[in-house]
Amino acid sequence: WQENFNTGGRHAAGSAYIIIELRRLKNSEDALVEVNGDGVGLLTGNKGGPDDQWQTQILSFKGSTLKDGNNAIKVTPRVSLEKQCQIRNVICHFHQDT
């Protein structure tokens, strides 16, 4: 899964975080999250919950990882999944220059 997004006016010295909803990532599975090619964290499996249950996870990272303009986020499961991991409602929060 990959999407592009814009962070015009971002404050590089600040921090940022991404909120992601996902499902169908099981207990022992995880997925690497990259922003502009830099790994910013891992999404973890649902710890035994039902496959169809949505869960919200948050990853924080340095604001300098973001470009002042166009960016790309990529989520890659680190194991071969029988059912495809699903992602929705991805939100990036960041400090802006004023």
Summary of the structure (lengths in Angstrom):
residues: 98
radius of gyration: 14.0
end to end distance: 32.4
largest distance: 46.6
contacts: 267
relative contact order: 0.42
helix: 3%
strand: 55%
